[in-house]
Amino acid sequence: MKQFIYKSIIAVLAVILIYEFTIGKQIKQLSKQTNYLLTKEGRKEGVSKLRGEIEKATKKERYLSKDDAKLLNNFIKKIKKELRESEN
């Protein structure tokens, strides 16, 4: 009976350790990020970072490569065509 109890305790400790070193760390990181985004200061900082990135993008001479621009243009045309067809 003692062996069963010892093995059970070791198994439970192993499961707890494995959980803490794998899933537990990821859950803690995720909860920190969500707490940061849910605070007023975090949202303000996020908005300011977004504004900074938009400013950088507008200062660039060419944001998309020519191939990417063609691809997006074709995609947008296709979506417009499907939307026009859905109106009928």
Secondary structure, DSSP 8 states (H G I E B T S, - for coil): -HHHHHHHHHHHHHHHHHHIIIIIHHHHHHHHHHHHHHSHHHHHHHHHHHHHHHHHHHHSS-SS-HHHHHHHHHHHHHHHHHHHHHH-
